[in-house]
């Protein structure tokens, strides 16, 4: 078998592996959403009955009866089991986790789990939460517990809780049925894609031969096949979710309506008429609060006249979301699948007479919103898989081109021809080897960016540090400490790369980053979490400067700018994908789990580097290939000379630092906190952060080409600063979601306008060339990290006095002032610009 065929088979298997991974991930997201849905619906009956029981216990507590001496627990437990046959455990527990009354002993872990959950309660909102029928859900090894806090009305302190437990097997059984239903669509999509790929291999190989194996256009057919299979599977997954959602909601509504009907029939059997049902509206309203899927409950007489009813409060934003739009569910108000009717029967002297009806309706708007979230998840997974596909195809293209070159060299007998062919292959490989860094950079940023959308939110979950400082300032510490540590290692890694090669800082940085991610996931108190993020920053600074050093050391001089540009594109794609995937995982599995997943993914760039770059791990030539003049270069090549150069200093202080303050202060600190306060879920926060990466990826190349042919790069730096500042300042006038999205986009546009021009401006300076390209870029990276450290701290300090909106607007104003100062500091000092620009690190 020729090397070409072997390579194509590897490409085929890799494409299938990517398809299976994307589909499996989409399936995991769907199952986790369904698990949460089933859990909420299953516990809706628990919440109604448990709230009534908890109210009785609190009444006894107000009369001075402690939980240990609460009489009537046996009758209460028996009543609860009659209403809730799924309940395995019913017990009372004190705030410290001591189980004081239980018909049957619950698992040993139950008391400690409940006590830990009670500690995390927001006591300030307890009274309002009680009116909203609030409860806590705690997950154990084999059971799940619905916890109803018991609050002392005098001290507003939690004295204990009533706990109802049910087996986790109830949820697993429902999910197992969904998995079995979806397995057919999964196998069909994957099998069809594999067959079509196999049948298309001849066409793909022919296109590869025609192009000489250069580029990746011949991989267009596999891309279309993979996308088509994912779209088909996504549509099937959404349809499956819709049916499961409606079935589960109908089942829950049926159970709850059964409880209401039994209560009504008990009253009418006593001889009371339907018009004498006292307090029934409150009972109906409580059920609607507990089950958000309910649109309303109505009691009518036999003629259809409404006797009592309760409707779900109108959610104007939800109505606006679906008004005039094509519904994904295909259901609307009045759909028979969304309505249930029960007869109310009077039983007198053995005769049963229908005296009225109980009608329940599911809310189609709630169904529509839930389905749209699932469609957004599927679309996000598809977009991420597209970026993964492209990065894989970069490697595939190089591998296929190399295998075709080897096949064409076979059979050459004349030594001179063989030598010329080998020389041509070596020259071609040198021209393309810079591309190998792009997928590695993608994997590095993908792993690092996974927690970016929730680091301040995770910090807010942890216990208070007990310091007399602004809470918002404390939330900024993990990001700022991470940036500070990355600043030091970026400076160190630049020198290490210039002197000893790129391998050591890159691989050591990965090891340190893995340790930092693991420590972040396991941290349970704030100081440990802050230190863990600092450790991650140390590793990230080393690895990023290491992979950038590979470009400078091993790419031909004429391809260095292209290599850095491709590397930045891979980094941005990794940031975009990692942020989105991390946010979706955090919403379903918790913040700590995502840190641990990030640590595992962080190993991937190391594996790729060892696999594809092992030939280039023994250092490299001097960065600029220049000869040092000891009489003149000793002074010019010093760090002091670099940092005292007026133009270099202006770029660092008035452009790099202000942009980084705005970038991290807005994207990684303000946006997660602000959007969380606006009520957006974590997945949507991650999707909004994707806008920055998408704008840079697609607008950046277009703008950078204009930058390349412009002599005076300063105007792009200045225009970028103005655009970014206006995006931040806009929040002073409108703090809505639209302005936040616009601000993120304008910050991305700012990056497109100023980043490549800023780096080209700095690298064209004589003082930069004298100091060394990689080393000078490490100084720029350090300035970047200095701004990233200042940003969260500055905004965190401002939040407590100015609020979020005005703090961000003030930051934009300072950005604008810095841009004006840059203009005056560099006026008339435009350096000689090289033919191509080099984009800096993100």
HELIX and SHEET records of a PDB file:
HELIX    1   1 UNK A    3  UNK A   42  1                                  40    
HELIX    2   2 UNK A   44  UNK A   62  1                                  19    
HELIX    3   3 UNK A   67  UNK A   69  5                                   3    
HELIX    4   4 UNK A   73  UNK A   83  1                                  11    
HELIX    5   5 UNK A  110  UNK A  119  1                                  10    
HELIX    6   6 UNK A  123  UNK A  125  5                                   3    
HELIX    7   7 UNK A  126  UNK A  131  1                                   6    
HELIX    8   8 UNK A  169  UNK A  199  1                                  31    
HELIX    9   9 UNK A  201  UNK A  211  1                                  11    
HELIX   10  10 UNK A  217  UNK A  219  5                                   3    
HELIX   11  11 UNK A  220  UNK A  269  1                                  50    
HELIX   12  12 UNK A  274  UNK A  276  5                                   3    
HELIX   13  13 UNK A  280  UNK A  290  1                                  11    
HELIX   14  14 UNK A  316  UNK A  322  1                                   7    
HELIX   15  15 UNK A  336  UNK A  338  5                                   3    
HELIX   16  16 UNK A  364  UNK A  409  1                                  46    
HELIX   17  17 UNK A  415  UNK A  432  1                                  18    
HELIX   18  18 UNK A  433  UNK A  435  5                                   3    
HELIX   19  19 UNK A  436  UNK A  449  1                                  14    
HELIX   20  20 UNK A  455  UNK A  461  1                                   7    
HELIX   21  21 UNK A  471  UNK A  500  1                                  30    
HELIX   22  22 UNK A  503  UNK A  522  1                                  20    
HELIX   23  23 UNK A  526  UNK A  554  1                                  29    
HELIX   24  24 UNK A  557  UNK A  559  5                                   3    
HELIX   25  25 UNK A  560  UNK A  589  1                                  30    
HELIX   26  26 UNK A  591  UNK A  601  1                                  11    
HELIX   27  27 UNK A  603  UNK A  612  1                                  10    
HELIX   28  28 UNK A  614  UNK A  616  5                                   3    
HELIX   29  29 UNK A  630  UNK A  636  1                                   7    
HELIX   30  30 UNK A  639  UNK A  643  1                                   5    
HELIX   31  31 UNK A  646  UNK A  651  1                                   6    
HELIX   32  32 UNK A  652  UNK A  656  3                                   5    
HELIX   33  33 UNK A  657  UNK A  664  1                                   8    
HELIX   34  34 UNK A  665  UNK A  670  3                                   6    
HELIX   35  35 UNK A  671  UNK A  677  1                                   7    
HELIX   36  36 UNK A  682  UNK A  708  1                                  27    
HELIX   37  37 UNK A  714  UNK A  729  1                                  16    
HELIX   38  38 UNK A  730  UNK A  732  5                                   3    
HELIX   39  39 UNK A  737  UNK A  763  1                                  27    
HELIX   40  40 UNK A  766  UNK A  771  1                                   6    
HELIX   41  41 UNK A  773  UNK A  825  1                                  53    
SHEET    1   A 5 UNK A  99  UNK A 102  0                                        
SHEET    2   A 5 UNK A  89  UNK A  94 -1                                        
SHEET    3   A 5 UNK A 158  UNK A 167 -1                                        
SHEET    4   A 5 UNK A 143  UNK A 151 -1                                        
SHEET    5   A 5 UNK A 136  UNK A 139 -1                                        
SHEET    1   B 4 UNK A 306  UNK A 311  0                                        
SHEET    2   B 4 UNK A 294  UNK A 301 -1                                        
SHEET    3   B 4 UNK A 351  UNK A 362 -1                                        
SHEET    4   B 4 UNK A 339  UNK A 348 -1                                        
END                                                                             
